[in-house]
């Protein structure tokens, strides 16, 4: 359910309307929001039973690969990444495993082993994004976090992402790019051609390592532009 005015995060893929899951306010990066769960203390409720909804954008994928010192294709082969089709476009996601359908990066104590370089959706929860035009605003997903009596925290501090304005620009750019590809790929009736297009997208954006020493966002922007030409 991507697009103008669409909700982004885990909940939009579960078919619910914004009014069903939000607290009635929109937030910017400097606003206070009641999202701080006090370090989770191993609750890990939001890291279980998520199916294929924790989708990764190319920045997420490369951050994980760098943090784990493994190529993205290695992570896929090891079962630490998986693929699913999102409206015609194949994208990676964090897989769930075991009887409890736990994220593969949870340890036995319910703690995240990739917390320092966790994906954007993980950083966002229990917030979501509401897209409008070329940008988005944040909202709080009500009744989604198992932790009660959460404390207020600034959105930017909660996300804990260096150079947040630049990251937000990337998120908006990726959202627009993915939406355009979903529209184009969903309209493609040639199965072989669709597979070729998806393999090209995965290879250029996800599997090909980033250039050492280059600005990550600049290089990803260039890759998007080449795929649009």
N, C-alpha and C positions, 0 to 999 in steps of 0.2 A: 504494500500500500504506500509506495513512494510517490512523490509528486508535490505540486503546489498545495500547501495547506495540509500535507500528509504528516502523520506522526512517525517518528523514527525512534528506534530503540527496540526492545524485545516485544513490547506489547502490541505494536501495530501488526505483527505477523500472526497474532492470535485472533484477528478479526473483530476487535472491539473499537468502538468510536471513542474519540477524544473525551467526550463528556462522561464516558463511563469510567475513565481511569485518572482524570486529572483533578487537581485541587482548586481549580477555578482561577489560577493566576499564571501569568507568564513571567519569566525571569531572564535577566541578562547576567553576564559573567560577574558583575560586581554586586549583585543582589544577594541578600541573605535568604537561605532556604532551609527548611527543616529536613535535612537529608543525612546529617552526620550520625552514623550508627555506632560511634565509639570504637572503631577498629574491628567490628563484627565479632570478635572473640570466638571465632570458629563456628559461627552459626551456619554459614555457607548455604542457606536456604535458596538464595538467588543463583547459586552455582549448580543447581540440580534440576533435572527434568526440563531443560530448556530446548531439547531437540536440536534443530538446526538453526535456531533463531539468533545465536550469537555470531552473526556474519562479520567477516573481516574485510576492511578495505585494504588497498595495497600498503598504506602506511602501517596499519596494524600488523600485517603479515611480515613486513621487513623488520619492524621493531621486535617481534617475537623471534624471528630468525637470528637477529643480532644478539639478543639477550640470551638465547640458548646456544649460540655458536654453532648453528646448523643451517644449512640451506633450506629454503622453503620446501623444495621437493623432498628433502630428507624427512622433514617433519610430516609431510603427507605420507611417505612410505612407512613411517614409524607409527602412523595412526594418531599422531598428535594434531593433525589437521584433517579435515574431511571436506568434501565438495557436495554442494546441492544446487539445484536449479531455482533461480529466483526470477520468475516471469521471463523465462527464456534465456537468461544469462547465468552461466555457471560461476559461482563464487565460493571461496573457502569459508569454513566456519569452525568453531571450536566443537569437537565431538564430545558427547556424553558417553559414559561407559558404566558397566556393572549393574547390579540389581537396583541400586539407588539412582541410576542415571546421573552420575556425578561428572562434572567437568574433568577431563583427563589431567588437568593441571592442579587438581586438589590433592593435598596429601592426606594421610590417615587421620590427622587431627582436624580436617575441614578447613585447612588454611591454603591460600593460593600460593603456589610455588613460582609464579611469574608476576607477582604483584607489581614489581618495579617497572615492568614493561608490558603490563596487561593491555588488552585491546580497548578501544574507545567505548564500546557498549558497556564493558565491565566498569570502566571509570564513571560512566554516566549514571548507572542505576543507583538510586531509584528515580532519577530524572529521565526525561525523554526530550526529544527535539520536535518542534512544530515548524515546518517549513513554510515560508511565505516569500514569493518572488525569488530573489537571489540569495536570501539568507534564511536564518531560522532563529527561534527563541526557545528557551528551555521551559519545561513545566515539570511539576512534581507528580509522579504517579502515586496516587493515594492507595493505601491498603495493599501495596505490592511488597514492601519490605517487611520482613517478619519482626524486625526490631521495633519495639514500641518506645515512645517518649524520646524520639530522636532529637538531637540538639541542632540549633541553627548554625550554618556555616556558609561562607561565601561560595557561590557557584564555582568560581575560578579555583579556589583553594580545594574544594571537593574534587574537582577534575584532576588537579595536580599534573598539569601538562605544561612544559616549558613553552614560552612564546605562544600563549593561548590564542591571541588574535590571529596569528598565522595559521595555527591549527584549525581554527574555526573557518577561515577562508578555504582551507583545503577540504574540510568536510562539506561545505556548500558546493564547492567545485565537483567533488566526487559524486555527491547526490545528483547534481544536474547531469553529469556524464552517465551515471548508471541508469537514470531514468530514460535518457535518450536511447541507450542501448537496449533497455528492456522493451521499449516501444518498437524499435527496429527489429530486434531478434524475435519478438512475439509475432511479428507480421511475416517472418520468413517461413516459407512452406517447403523449402529445399533442406531436408534433414542433413545431408552431407555438407552443404554450405554453412548451415548453422553451426555444426560441430567445428568446422574450420575456423569460423569467426570466434567461437568461444575459446578454442585452443590458442589462437593468436592473442586474444585478450589476456588469458592466463599467463602465457609465456612472456609477453611484454610487460605486464603490470605486476605480476606476482612472482613468477619463477626466476626471471633474470635478476641477478643480484644488483644492488645499487652500486654506483661508482664511489669508491672510497674517497673521502675528502670533499665531495660535492654536497651542496645543500639538498637535503632529502626532498623537500617540497618542490623545489625548482626542477629537479630531475623527474619527479612524478608528473608534474604539470607538462613537461615536454613529452613524456610518454603518452599522456592523454591526448595531447594535441596531434601526435602522429597517428593515433588510432582514429581520430576524427577526420583526418584529411582524406 
